Amino acid sequence: MQSISTGSKEVLDLTGRKGLIVGIANEHSLAWSAAEHFSNAGAQLAITYLNDKAKPHVAPLAEQVAAPILMPCNVSVPGQLEAVFEAMREQWGRLDFLLHAVAWARKEDLHGRLTDCSTEGFAESMVVSCHSLIRMAKLAEPLMDKGGSLMTLSYYGAEKVVDHYNVMGPVKAALEASVRYLAHELGPKHIRVNAISAGAVKTRAASGIEHFDELLNETMRKAPLRRTVDACEVGRAALLLASDYTTAITGEVLYVDAGFHIEGMVFH
C-alpha cells in the first residue's frame, strides 16, 4: 500500500494489493467490515466461506467487492486451506495481506466452566482458533516474498477473566502469544503479524456467548468513551494494519474497544 500525498492531504491506497479474508459469516462479521475497507482502498480480495450452508450468506458479499477468488475453507477439513493458497498462487503469484477471523468452540465448552472442558473440546478449539493462524502464516510466507501483513482478531478475555468467555479465554491468549512468536520469526522477511483486540460487537460469533447483552452494558458503563464499538471501527483498524502506515508495527495487540481494557478495577 502507498500513502499518496496530494498537496496537504494523504490518501490510503491499496491499489494493486492482494489480500485474503478468512472468517466472513455474514454482513455483520467484523471480517466483512474489514473486507469492505480493503476493497474501497483498491485491493483485490480472495474470500472464503465455511461450508455450503454459509455460502449463500457470503457469496453475495464477495460479489459486492468483486472478489476474483471465492472458495470454501473449513480449516478442519484437510486440504481446503491449502487449496485456497494454491488458487492465489496460480492467479496472483503473491499475497500482500491476510486477515484471520476464525474462532470456534463446542457449545458445551463455551457455555461451561473451563474446569470441565474436555481434552477433545479444548484441542479442537485450539486447532481451529489458534493453530489455523500458524498454518496460514506458513502458507503465506512464500507468497509474501516482498513482505506483507498478517492480522487476526482477539478479545480482552485473552488478557483478563471475562465472565462467560470460558474456554475462549486461554485459546485467545495462545493466539496472542502466537502473534508475537510469528512476528519474531517472520520479521526478517518483512512480514508483520498483529492482532486486533476488538471490543464487544454484536456478531454471529458473539451470539454464542451467554449473557452477551450484559457484556455490552458493562462496556458502555466502564469504557472511557462510555460506548461500545462498531464493526466499521474494527474494519478501519484492519485497513491501517494492512497499510504502509504501520510498516514498523509488528507483534502487537491493537485494542479497538473504546478504551475498555485500560480501566481495570476502577469504580465509578
PyRosetta script that sets phi, psi and omega in degrees:
from pyrosetta import init, pose_from_sequence

init()
pose = pose_from_sequence("MQSISTGSKEVLDLTGRKGLIVGIANEHSLAWSAAEHFSNAGAQLAITYLNDKAKPHVAPLAEQVAAPILMPCNVSVPGQLEAVFEAMREQWGRLDFLLHAVAWARKEDLHGRLTDCSTEGFAESMVVSCHSLIRMAKLAEPLMDKGGSLMTLSYYGAEKVVDHYNVMGPVKAALEASVRYLAHELGPKHIRVNAISAGAVKTRAASGIEHFDELLNETMRKAPLRRTVDACEVGRAALLLASDYTTAITGEVLYVDAGFHIEGMVFH")
pose.set_psi(1, 144.8)
pose.set_omega(1, 177.7)
pose.set_phi(2, -114.7)
pose.set_psi(2, 150.3)
pose.set_omega(2, 169.0)
pose.set_phi(3, -103.0)
pose.set_psi(3, 115.3)
pose.set_omega(3, -175.3)
pose.set_phi(4, -95.5)
pose.set_psi(4, 122.0)
pose.set_omega(4, 179.0)
pose.set_phi(5, -88.1)
pose.set_psi(5, 123.0)
pose.set_omega(5, 178.0)
pose.set_phi(6, -122.4)
pose.set_psi(6, 93.4)
pose.set_omega(6, -174.5)
pose.set_phi(7, 65.7)
pose.set_psi(7, -119.9)
pose.set_omega(7, 179.6)
pose.set_phi(8, -96.2)
pose.set_psi(8, 6.3)
pose.set_omega(8, -176.8)
pose.set_phi(9, -109.6)
pose.set_psi(9, 153.1)
pose.set_omega(9, 174.0)
pose.set_phi(10, -123.0)
pose.set_psi(10, 141.8)
pose.set_omega(10, -178.0)
pose.set_phi(11, -127.1)
pose.set_psi(11, 127.2)
pose.set_omega(11, 176.1)
pose.set_phi(12, -73.1)
pose.set_psi(12, 132.8)
pose.set_omega(12, -175.3)
pose.set_phi(13, -138.9)
pose.set_psi(13, 117.2)
pose.set_omega(13, 177.2)
pose.set_phi(14, -103.0)
pose.set_psi(14, 14.4)
pose.set_omega(14, -178.1)
pose.set_phi(15, -53.8)
pose.set_psi(15, 129.8)
pose.set_omega(15, -180.0)
pose.set_phi(16, 89.0)
pose.set_psi(16, -11.4)
pose.set_omega(16, -179.4)
pose.set_phi(17, -84.2)
pose.set_psi(17, 150.9)
pose.set_omega(17, -179.4)
pose.set_phi(18, -119.0)
pose.set_psi(18, 131.8)
pose.set_omega(18, -177.6)
pose.set_phi(19, -136.4)
pose.set_psi(19, 151.4)
pose.set_omega(19, 177.3)
pose.set_phi(20, -114.1)
pose.set_psi(20, 131.9)
pose.set_omega(20, 177.6)
pose.set_phi(21, -118.8)
pose.set_psi(21, 117.0)
pose.set_omega(21, 179.1)
pose.set_phi(22, -118.0)
pose.set_psi(22, 118.0)
pose.set_omega(22, 175.6)
pose.set_phi(23, 126.9)
pose.set_psi(23, 11.2)
pose.set_omega(23, 175.8)
pose.set_phi(24, -75.5)
pose.set_psi(24, 126.9)
pose.set_omega(24, 176.6)
pose.set_phi(25, -104.6)
pose.set_psi(25, -39.5)
pose.set_omega(25, 179.3)
pose.set_phi(26, -163.9)
pose.set_psi(26, -171.2)
pose.set_omega(26, -175.6)
pose.set_phi(27, -69.9)
pose.set_psi(27, -9.6)
pose.set_omega(27, 178.8)
pose.set_phi(28, -93.9)
pose.set_psi(28, -5.6)
pose.set_omega(28, -176.5)
pose.set_phi(29, -67.0)
pose.set_psi(29, 142.4)
pose.set_omega(29, 174.8)
pose.set_phi(30, -60.6)
pose.set_psi(30, -35.6)
pose.set_omega(30, 179.3)
pose.set_phi(31, -64.3)
pose.set_psi(31, -32.2)
pose.set_omega(31, 178.6)
pose.set_phi(32, -69.5)
pose.set_psi(32, -41.0)
pose.set_omega(32, 177.5)
pose.set_phi(33, -60.0)
pose.set_psi(33, -42.5)
pose.set_omega(33, 177.5)
pose.set_phi(34, -62.3)
pose.set_psi(34, -42.2)
pose.set_omega(34, 180.0)
pose.set_phi(35, -60.1)
pose.set_psi(35, -41.1)
pose.set_omega(35, 178.5)
pose.set_phi(36, -60.7)
pose.set_psi(36, -44.1)
pose.set_omega(36, -179.3)
pose.set_phi(37, -67.1)
pose.set_psi(37, -41.5)
pose.set_omega(37, 177.5)
pose.set_phi(38, -59.9)
pose.set_psi(38, -46.2)
pose.set_omega(38, -178.5)
pose.set_phi(39, -65.1)
pose.set_psi(39, -43.6)
pose.set_omega(39, 179.4)
pose.set_phi(40, -61.4)
pose.set_psi(40, -26.8)
pose.set_omega(40, 178.8)
pose.set_phi(41, -84.9)
pose.set_psi(41, -2.4)
pose.set_omega(41, 174.0)
pose.set_phi(42, 106.1)
pose.set_psi(42, 3.3)
pose.set_omega(42, -177.2)
pose.set_phi(43, -78.4)
pose.set_psi(43, 152.8)
pose.set_omega(43, 168.3)
pose.set_phi(44, -94.1)
pose.set_psi(44, 140.2)
pose.set_omega(44, -173.1)
pose.set_phi(45, -123.7)
pose.set_psi(45, 144.0)
pose.set_omega(45, 165.2)
pose.set_phi(46, -104.4)
pose.set_psi(46, 129.3)
pose.set_omega(46, -176.0)
pose.set_phi(47, -124.7)
pose.set_psi(47, 140.6)
pose.set_omega(47, 179.4)
pose.set_phi(48, -117.6)
pose.set_psi(48, 159.1)
pose.set_omega(48, 174.0)
pose.set_phi(49, -130.1)
pose.set_psi(49, 154.5)
pose.set_omega(49, -171.5)
pose.set_phi(50, -67.7)
pose.set_psi(50, -49.2)
pose.set_omega(50, -175.6)
pose.set_phi(51, -161.9)
pose.set_psi(51, -175.3)
pose.set_omega(51, -178.1)
pose.set_phi(52, -61.3)
pose.set_psi(52, -33.4)
pose.set_omega(52, 178.6)
pose.set_phi(53, -65.8)
pose.set_psi(53, -34.8)
pose.set_omega(53, -178.0)
pose.set_phi(54, -83.4)
pose.set_psi(54, -24.1)
pose.set_omega(54, -173.4)
pose.set_phi(55, -54.0)
pose.set_psi(55, -44.1)
pose.set_omega(55, 180.0)
pose.set_phi(56, -60.9)
pose.set_psi(56, -23.0)
pose.set_omega(56, 179.2)
pose.set_phi(57, -86.2)
pose.set_psi(57, -26.7)
pose.set_omega(57, -174.2)
pose.set_phi(58, -99.0)
pose.set_psi(58, -36.7)
pose.set_omega(58, -176.1)
pose.set_phi(59, -56.4)
pose.set_psi(59, -44.1)
pose.set_omega(59, 177.9)
pose.set_phi(60, -62.8)
pose.set_psi(60, -31.5)
pose.set_omega(60, 178.2)
pose.set_phi(61, -69.9)
pose.set_psi(61, -41.9)
pose.set_omega(61, 177.4)
pose.set_phi(62, -61.3)
pose.set_psi(62, -36.0)
pose.set_omega(62, 178.0)
pose.set_phi(63, -66.9)
pose.set_psi(63, -36.3)
pose.set_omega(63, 179.7)
pose.set_phi(64, -60.2)
pose.set_psi(64, -35.6)
pose.set_omega(64, -179.0)
pose.set_phi(65, -101.1)
pose.set_psi(65, 12.6)
pose.set_omega(65, 177.1)
pose.set_phi(66, 52.3)
pose.set_psi(66, 44.2)
pose.set_omega(66, -179.9)
pose.set_phi(67, -67.9)
pose.set_psi(67, 121.5)
pose.set_omega(67, -179.2)
pose.set_phi(68, -75.1)
pose.set_psi(68, -14.7)
pose.set_omega(68, 179.7)
pose.set_phi(69, -126.5)
pose.set_psi(69, 120.7)
pose.set_omega(69, 175.6)
pose.set_phi(70, -134.4)
pose.set_psi(70, 116.3)
pose.set_omega(70, -173.8)
pose.set_phi(71, -142.2)
pose.set_psi(71, 154.9)
pose.set_omega(71, 174.2)
pose.set_phi(72, -72.3)
pose.set_psi(72, 145.7)
pose.set_omega(72, 177.2)
pose.set_phi(73, -155.0)
pose.set_psi(73, 92.7)
pose.set_omega(73, 168.0)
pose.set_phi(74, -101.3)
pose.set_psi(74, 111.9)
pose.set_omega(74, -173.2)
pose.set_phi(75, -65.0)
pose.set_psi(75, -11.1)
pose.set_omega(75, 177.5)
pose.set_phi(76, -86.5)
pose.set_psi(76, -12.0)
pose.set_omega(76, -179.4)
pose.set_phi(77, -94.5)
pose.set_psi(77, 118.2)
pose.set_omega(77, -178.0)
pose.set_phi(78, -55.6)
pose.set_psi(78, 131.3)
pose.set_omega(78, 174.2)
pose.set_phi(79, 92.7)
pose.set_psi(79, -20.9)
pose.set_omega(79, -175.8)
pose.set_phi(80, -68.0)
pose.set_psi(80, -44.2)
pose.set_omega(80, 179.3)
pose.set_phi(81, -64.7)
pose.set_psi(81, -42.1)
pose.set_omega(81, 179.1)
pose.set_phi(82, -61.8)
pose.set_psi(82, -37.1)
pose.set_omega(82, 179.8)
pose.set_phi(83, -64.4)
pose.set_psi(83, -37.1)
pose.set_omega(83, 178.4)
pose.set_phi(84, -62.7)
pose.set_psi(84, -45.8)
pose.set_omega(84, -178.9)
pose.set_phi(85, -68.5)
pose.set_psi(85, -33.9)
pose.set_omega(85, 177.2)
pose.set_phi(86, -66.4)
pose.set_psi(86, -38.6)
pose.set_omega(86, 177.6)
pose.set_phi(87, -63.6)
pose.set_psi(87, -39.9)
pose.set_omega(87, 178.3)
pose.set_phi(88, -68.3)
pose.set_psi(88, -37.5)
pose.set_omega(88, 178.5)
pose.set_phi(89, -63.0)
pose.set_psi(89, -42.9)
pose.set_omega(89, -178.1)
pose.set_phi(90, -70.2)
pose.set_psi(90, -40.7)
pose.set_omega(90, -174.6)
pose.set_phi(91, -86.0)
pose.set_psi(91, -37.0)
pose.set_omega(91, -174.7)
pose.set_phi(92, -111.1)
pose.set_psi(92, -35.6)
pose.set_omega(92, -177.0)
pose.set_phi(93, 79.8)
pose.set_psi(93, -0.1)
pose.set_omega(93, -179.6)
pose.set_phi(94, -164.5)
pose.set_psi(94, 172.3)
pose.set_omega(94, 176.2)
pose.set_phi(95, -146.2)
pose.set_psi(95, 134.0)
pose.set_omega(95, -177.4)
pose.set_phi(96, -101.8)
pose.set_psi(96, -32.8)
pose.set_omega(96, 178.8)
pose.set_phi(97, -154.1)
pose.set_psi(97, 159.5)
pose.set_omega(97, -176.5)
pose.set_phi(98, -145.2)
pose.set_psi(98, 135.0)
pose.set_omega(98, 174.3)
pose.set_phi(99, -116.0)
pose.set_psi(99, 116.7)
pose.set_omega(99, 177.4)
pose.set_phi(100, -96.4)
pose.set_psi(100, 114.4)
pose.set_omega(100, -179.0)
pose.set_phi(101, -131.7)
pose.set_psi(101, 52.6)
pose.set_omega(101, -174.4)
pose.set_phi(102, -116.1)
pose.set_psi(102, 126.9)
pose.set_omega(102, 175.9)
pose.set_phi(103, -152.5)
pose.set_psi(103, 144.2)
pose.set_omega(103, -179.3)
pose.set_phi(104, -160.6)
pose.set_psi(104, 145.5)
pose.set_omega(104, 172.0)
pose.set_phi(105, -149.7)
pose.set_psi(105, 149.9)
pose.set_omega(105, 173.8)
pose.set_phi(106, -59.7)
pose.set_psi(106, 144.9)
pose.set_omega(106, -176.9)
pose.set_phi(107, -58.0)
pose.set_psi(107, -41.9)
pose.set_omega(107, -177.6)
pose.set_phi(108, -67.8)
pose.set_psi(108, -27.6)
pose.set_omega(108, 178.2)
pose.set_phi(109, -82.0)
pose.set_psi(109, -35.4)
pose.set_omega(109, 178.6)
pose.set_phi(110, -69.8)
pose.set_psi(110, -35.7)
pose.set_omega(110, -177.8)
pose.set_phi(111, -93.3)
pose.set_psi(111, -11.4)
pose.set_omega(111, -178.2)
pose.set_phi(112, -103.4)
pose.set_psi(112, 176.2)
pose.set_omega(112, 179.1)
pose.set_phi(113, -68.7)
pose.set_psi(113, 147.8)
pose.set_omega(113, 173.1)
pose.set_phi(114, -60.1)
pose.set_psi(114, -36.3)
pose.set_omega(114, 178.9)
pose.set_phi(115, -53.7)
pose.set_psi(115, -32.7)
pose.set_omega(115, -176.0)
pose.set_phi(116, -97.7)
pose.set_psi(116, 1.5)
pose.set_omega(116, -176.7)
pose.set_phi(117, -64.8)
pose.set_psi(117, 133.4)
pose.set_omega(117, -179.5)
pose.set_phi(118, -74.5)
pose.set_psi(118, 157.4)
pose.set_omega(118, 176.1)
pose.set_phi(119, -59.3)
pose.set_psi(119, -45.0)
pose.set_omega(119, -178.2)
pose.set_phi(120, -65.6)
pose.set_psi(120, -42.8)
pose.set_omega(120, -179.5)
pose.set_phi(121, -64.8)
pose.set_psi(121, -42.1)
pose.set_omega(121, 179.3)
pose.set_phi(122, -64.3)
pose.set_psi(122, -43.9)
pose.set_omega(122, -178.9)
pose.set_phi(123, -63.7)
pose.set_psi(123, -42.5)
pose.set_omega(123, -180.0)
pose.set_phi(124, -62.6)
pose.set_psi(124, -43.1)
pose.set_omega(124, -179.7)
pose.set_phi(125, -64.0)
pose.set_psi(125, -39.7)
pose.set_omega(125, 179.0)
pose.set_phi(126, -67.3)
pose.set_psi(126, -41.4)
pose.set_omega(126, -178.9)
pose.set_phi(127, -63.3)
pose.set_psi(127, -46.8)
pose.set_omega(127, -177.0)
pose.set_phi(128, -73.5)
pose.set_psi(128, -45.8)
pose.set_omega(128, -169.8)
pose.set_phi(129, -87.1)
pose.set_psi(129, -25.7)
pose.set_omega(129, -174.3)
pose.set_phi(130, -119.3)
pose.set_psi(130, -57.0)
pose.set_omega(130, -175.4)
pose.set_phi(131, -64.1)
pose.set_psi(131, -24.2)
pose.set_omega(131, 177.9)
pose.set_phi(132, -61.6)
pose.set_psi(132, -32.5)
pose.set_omega(132, 175.6)
pose.set_phi(133, -65.6)
pose.set_psi(133, -41.0)
pose.set_omega(133, 179.1)
pose.set_phi(134, -62.9)
pose.set_psi(134, -42.4)
pose.set_omega(134, 177.8)
pose.set_phi(135, -61.8)
pose.set_psi(135, -43.2)
pose.set_omega(135, 179.9)
pose.set_phi(136, -64.4)
pose.set_psi(136, -38.5)
pose.set_omega(136, 178.2)
pose.set_phi(137, -61.5)
pose.set_psi(137, -42.2)
pose.set_omega(137, 180.0)
pose.set_phi(138, -64.0)
pose.set_psi(138, -42.0)
pose.set_omega(138, -179.3)
pose.set_phi(139, -73.1)
pose.set_psi(139, -31.2)
pose.set_omega(139, -178.7)
pose.set_phi(140, -77.4)
pose.set_psi(140, -29.5)
pose.set_omega(140, -173.8)
pose.set_phi(141, -50.1)
pose.set_psi(141, -49.9)
pose.set_omega(141, -179.2)
pose.set_phi(142, -69.8)
pose.set_psi(142, -20.9)
pose.set_omega(142, 178.8)
pose.set_phi(143, -86.2)
pose.set_psi(143, -12.1)
pose.set_omega(143, 179.9)
pose.set_phi(144, -107.1)
pose.set_psi(144, 49.2)
pose.set_omega(144, -176.2)
pose.set_phi(145, -68.0)
pose.set_psi(145, -14.6)
pose.set_omega(145, 176.0)
pose.set_phi(146, -110.2)
pose.set_psi(146, 18.3)
pose.set_omega(146, -178.6)
pose.set_phi(147, 96.1)
pose.set_psi(147, 172.0)
pose.set_omega(147, 179.9)
pose.set_phi(148, 176.4)
pose.set_psi(148, -173.4)
pose.set_omega(148, -176.8)
pose.set_phi(149, -135.0)
pose.set_psi(149, 123.1)
pose.set_omega(149, 173.9)
pose.set_phi(150, -107.2)
pose.set_psi(150, 133.0)
pose.set_omega(150, -178.7)
pose.set_phi(151, -131.4)
pose.set_psi(151, 147.7)
pose.set_omega(151, 174.4)
pose.set_phi(152, -139.4)
pose.set_psi(152, 167.3)
pose.set_omega(152, -178.6)
pose.set_phi(153, -109.8)
pose.set_psi(153, 131.0)
pose.set_omega(153, 178.3)
pose.set_phi(154, -126.9)
pose.set_psi(154, -167.7)
pose.set_omega(154, -178.9)
pose.set_phi(155, -156.6)
pose.set_psi(155, 157.1)
pose.set_omega(155, -176.9)
pose.set_phi(156, -55.9)
pose.set_psi(156, -26.0)
pose.set_omega(156, 178.5)
pose.set_phi(157, -62.7)
pose.set_psi(157, -11.5)
pose.set_omega(157, 174.2)
pose.set_phi(158, -74.0)
pose.set_psi(158, -25.1)
pose.set_omega(158, -173.3)
pose.set_phi(159, -102.7)
pose.set_psi(159, -42.4)
pose.set_omega(159, -179.6)
pose.set_phi(160, -130.1)
pose.set_psi(160, 159.1)
pose.set_omega(160, 179.3)
pose.set_phi(161, -69.1)
pose.set_psi(161, 127.5)
pose.set_omega(161, 174.9)
pose.set_phi(162, -121.1)
pose.set_psi(162, 120.7)
pose.set_omega(162, -179.3)
pose.set_phi(163, -52.2)
pose.set_psi(163, 136.3)
pose.set_omega(163, 174.7)
pose.set_phi(164, 77.0)
pose.set_psi(164, -0.6)
pose.set_omega(164, 176.5)
pose.set_phi(165, -82.2)
pose.set_psi(165, -29.3)
pose.set_omega(165, 168.2)
pose.set_phi(166, 50.6)
pose.set_psi(166, -124.0)
pose.set_omega(166, -172.0)
pose.set_phi(167, -61.6)
pose.set_psi(167, -27.1)
pose.set_omega(167, -177.8)
pose.set_phi(168, -68.3)
pose.set_psi(168, -19.5)
pose.set_omega(168, 177.8)
pose.set_phi(169, -60.8)
pose.set_psi(169, -60.6)
pose.set_omega(169, 178.6)
pose.set_phi(170, -64.8)
pose.set_psi(170, -29.5)
pose.set_omega(170, 178.3)
pose.set_phi(171, -66.8)
pose.set_psi(171, -44.6)
pose.set_omega(171, 178.1)
pose.set_phi(172, -69.2)
pose.set_psi(172, -31.0)
pose.set_omega(172, 175.4)
pose.set_phi(173, -63.1)
pose.set_psi(173, -41.0)
pose.set_omega(173, 176.6)
pose.set_phi(174, -64.9)
pose.set_psi(174, -36.9)
pose.set_omega(174, 177.9)
pose.set_phi(175, -62.0)
pose.set_psi(175, -45.1)
pose.set_omega(175, -179.5)
pose.set_phi(176, -66.6)
pose.set_psi(176, -36.6)
pose.set_omega(176, 175.2)
pose.set_phi(177, -65.5)
pose.set_psi(177, -38.2)
pose.set_omega(177, 178.1)
pose.set_phi(178, -63.5)
pose.set_psi(178, -36.5)
pose.set_omega(178, 177.0)
pose.set_phi(179, -57.6)
pose.set_psi(179, -44.7)
pose.set_omega(179, -178.2)
pose.set_phi(180, -66.0)
pose.set_psi(180, -44.1)
pose.set_omega(180, -178.9)
pose.set_phi(181, -68.9)
pose.set_psi(181, -39.3)
pose.set_omega(181, 177.0)
pose.set_phi(182, -64.8)
pose.set_psi(182, -39.8)
pose.set_omega(182, 178.1)
pose.set_phi(183, -60.9)
pose.set_psi(183, -40.9)
pose.set_omega(183, 178.9)
pose.set_phi(184, -63.4)
pose.set_psi(184, -44.5)
pose.set_omega(184, -174.8)
pose.set_phi(185, -76.0)
pose.set_psi(185, -35.1)
pose.set_omega(185, -174.7)
pose.set_phi(186, -95.8)
pose.set_psi(186, -9.8)
pose.set_omega(186, -179.8)
pose.set_phi(187, -54.4)
pose.set_psi(187, -42.1)
pose.set_omega(187, 179.0)
pose.set_phi(188, -59.9)
pose.set_psi(188, -19.1)
pose.set_omega(188, 177.1)
pose.set_phi(189, -98.8)
pose.set_psi(189, 13.2)
pose.set_omega(189, 177.5)
pose.set_phi(190, 63.1)
pose.set_psi(190, 30.7)
pose.set_omega(190, 174.0)
pose.set_phi(191, -102.3)
pose.set_psi(191, 120.0)
pose.set_omega(191, -179.2)
pose.set_phi(192, -94.9)
pose.set_psi(192, 145.5)
pose.set_omega(192, -179.7)
pose.set_phi(193, -134.0)
pose.set_psi(193, 121.9)
pose.set_omega(193, -177.4)
pose.set_phi(194, -141.4)
pose.set_psi(194, 159.3)
pose.set_omega(194, 175.4)
pose.set_phi(195, -118.3)
pose.set_psi(195, 146.2)
pose.set_omega(195, 171.9)
pose.set_phi(196, -107.3)
pose.set_psi(196, 117.2)
pose.set_omega(196, 176.0)
pose.set_phi(197, -92.3)
pose.set_psi(197, 97.1)
pose.set_omega(197, -174.6)
pose.set_phi(198, -83.4)
pose.set_psi(198, 143.3)
pose.set_omega(198, 173.8)
pose.set_phi(199, -68.2)
pose.set_psi(199, 177.6)
pose.set_omega(199, -179.0)
pose.set_phi(200, -65.4)
pose.set_psi(200, 121.0)
pose.set_omega(200, 178.4)
pose.set_phi(201, -132.7)
pose.set_psi(201, 137.4)
pose.set_omega(201, 179.4)
pose.set_phi(202, -72.0)
pose.set_psi(202, 103.0)
pose.set_omega(202, 176.8)
pose.set_phi(203, -130.6)
pose.set_psi(203, 173.3)
pose.set_omega(203, 177.6)
pose.set_phi(204, -60.7)
pose.set_psi(204, -40.8)
pose.set_omega(204, 179.7)
pose.set_phi(205, -63.0)
pose.set_psi(205, -41.5)
pose.set_omega(205, -178.3)
pose.set_phi(206, -67.1)
pose.set_psi(206, -26.6)
pose.set_omega(206, -178.2)
pose.set_phi(207, -63.8)
pose.set_psi(207, -17.9)
pose.set_omega(207, 179.0)
pose.set_phi(208, -80.8)
pose.set_psi(208, -10.7)
pose.set_omega(208, -179.3)
pose.set_phi(209, -87.4)
pose.set_psi(209, 127.9)
pose.set_omega(209, -179.7)
pose.set_phi(210, -67.9)
pose.set_psi(210, 145.0)
pose.set_omega(210, 177.4)
pose.set_phi(211, 57.7)
pose.set_psi(211, 38.0)
pose.set_omega(211, -177.3)
pose.set_phi(212, -63.9)
pose.set_psi(212, -34.2)
pose.set_omega(212, 178.3)
pose.set_phi(213, -61.0)
pose.set_psi(213, -34.8)
pose.set_omega(213, 177.4)
pose.set_phi(214, -64.5)
pose.set_psi(214, -37.1)
pose.set_omega(214, 178.5)
pose.set_phi(215, -66.0)
pose.set_psi(215, -40.7)
pose.set_omega(215, 176.8)
pose.set_phi(216, -61.5)
pose.set_psi(216, -44.0)
pose.set_omega(216, -179.9)
pose.set_phi(217, -64.8)
pose.set_psi(217, -39.2)
pose.set_omega(217, 178.3)
pose.set_phi(218, -65.4)
pose.set_psi(218, -37.2)
pose.set_omega(218, 177.9)
pose.set_phi(219, -62.9)
pose.set_psi(219, -46.1)
pose.set_omega(219, -179.3)
pose.set_phi(220, -64.3)
pose.set_psi(220, -31.8)
pose.set_omega(220, -179.7)
pose.set_phi(221, -77.4)
pose.set_psi(221, -37.0)
pose.set_omega(221, -169.1)
pose.set_phi(222, -98.5)
pose.set_psi(222, -34.2)
pose.set_omega(222, -175.1)
pose.set_phi(223, -62.6)
pose.set_psi(223, 140.5)
pose.set_omega(223, 179.6)
pose.set_phi(224, -53.3)
pose.set_psi(224, -35.0)
pose.set_omega(224, -179.9)
pose.set_phi(225, -82.8)
pose.set_psi(225, -2.2)
pose.set_omega(225, 177.3)
pose.set_phi(226, 55.0)
pose.set_psi(226, 41.4)
pose.set_omega(226, 177.3)
pose.set_phi(227, -160.5)
pose.set_psi(227, 167.8)
pose.set_omega(227, 171.5)
pose.set_phi(228, -87.3)
pose.set_psi(228, -175.8)
pose.set_omega(228, 176.5)
pose.set_phi(229, -112.9)
pose.set_psi(229, 165.6)
pose.set_omega(229, 175.8)
pose.set_phi(230, -117.4)
pose.set_psi(230, 166.9)
pose.set_omega(230, -175.2)
pose.set_phi(231, -60.6)
pose.set_psi(231, -33.7)
pose.set_omega(231, -179.4)
pose.set_phi(232, -61.0)
pose.set_psi(232, -38.1)
pose.set_omega(232, -179.4)
pose.set_phi(233, -67.4)
pose.set_psi(233, -36.1)
pose.set_omega(233, 176.4)
pose.set_phi(234, -69.2)
pose.set_psi(234, -40.2)
pose.set_omega(234, 178.0)
pose.set_phi(235, -61.7)
pose.set_psi(235, -39.1)
pose.set_omega(235, 178.6)
pose.set_phi(236, -66.8)
pose.set_psi(236, -35.5)
pose.set_omega(236, 177.3)
pose.set_phi(237, -65.0)
pose.set_psi(237, -39.5)
pose.set_omega(237, 176.9)
pose.set_phi(238, -63.3)
pose.set_psi(238, -41.3)
pose.set_omega(238, 177.2)
pose.set_phi(239, -58.9)
pose.set_psi(239, -42.2)
pose.set_omega(239, 179.3)
pose.set_phi(240, -62.0)
pose.set_psi(240, -43.2)
pose.set_omega(240, -178.8)
pose.set_phi(241, -70.3)
pose.set_psi(241, -23.7)
pose.set_omega(241, 176.5)
pose.set_phi(242, -80.4)
pose.set_psi(242, -14.9)
pose.set_omega(242, -171.8)
pose.set_phi(243, -91.2)
pose.set_psi(243, 170.4)
pose.set_omega(243, 177.1)
pose.set_phi(244, -77.2)
pose.set_psi(244, -1.6)
pose.set_omega(244, 174.9)
pose.set_phi(245, -73.2)
pose.set_psi(245, -13.3)
pose.set_omega(245, -178.1)
pose.set_phi(246, -123.2)
pose.set_psi(246, 31.0)
pose.set_omega(246, -177.8)
pose.set_phi(247, -66.8)
pose.set_psi(247, -15.9)
pose.set_omega(247, 178.6)
pose.set_phi(248, -105.0)
pose.set_psi(248, 12.0)
pose.set_omega(248, -178.3)
pose.set_phi(249, -112.9)
pose.set_psi(249, 119.7)
pose.set_omega(249, 176.8)
pose.set_phi(250, -153.7)
pose.set_psi(250, 153.3)
pose.set_omega(250, -179.1)
pose.set_phi(251, 73.7)
pose.set_psi(251, 17.2)
pose.set_omega(251, -174.3)
pose.set_phi(252, -104.3)
pose.set_psi(252, 158.1)
pose.set_omega(252, 168.1)
pose.set_phi(253, -110.6)
pose.set_psi(253, 112.9)
pose.set_omega(253, -179.6)
pose.set_phi(254, -93.8)
pose.set_psi(254, 115.8)
pose.set_omega(254, -178.5)
pose.set_phi(255, -84.9)
pose.set_psi(255, 123.3)
pose.set_omega(255, 174.4)
pose.set_phi(256, -122.0)
pose.set_psi(256, 76.5)
pose.set_omega(256, -169.5)
pose.set_phi(257, -143.3)
pose.set_psi(257, 25.0)
pose.set_omega(257, -179.4)
pose.set_phi(258, 60.2)
pose.set_psi(258, 20.7)
pose.set_omega(258, 178.1)
pose.set_phi(259, 86.1)
pose.set_psi(259, 7.1)
pose.set_omega(259, -175.3)
pose.set_phi(260, -52.6)
pose.set_psi(260, -39.4)
pose.set_omega(260, -172.2)
pose.set_phi(261, -69.3)
pose.set_psi(261, -16.5)
pose.set_omega(261, -175.6)
pose.set_phi(262, -87.0)
pose.set_psi(262, -12.3)
pose.set_omega(262, -167.9)
pose.set_phi(263, -74.7)
pose.set_psi(263, -36.6)
pose.set_omega(263, -178.6)
pose.set_phi(264, 58.0)
pose.set_psi(264, -140.9)
pose.set_omega(264, -178.3)
pose.set_phi(265, -91.7)
pose.set_psi(265, 66.7)
pose.set_omega(265, 177.0)
pose.set_phi(266, -99.4)
pose.set_psi(266, 128.7)
pose.set_omega(266, -178.8)
pose.set_phi(267, -107.6)
pose.set_psi(267, 125.1)
pose.set_omega(267, -178.5)
pose.set_phi(268, -100.3)
pose.dump_pdb("model.pdb")
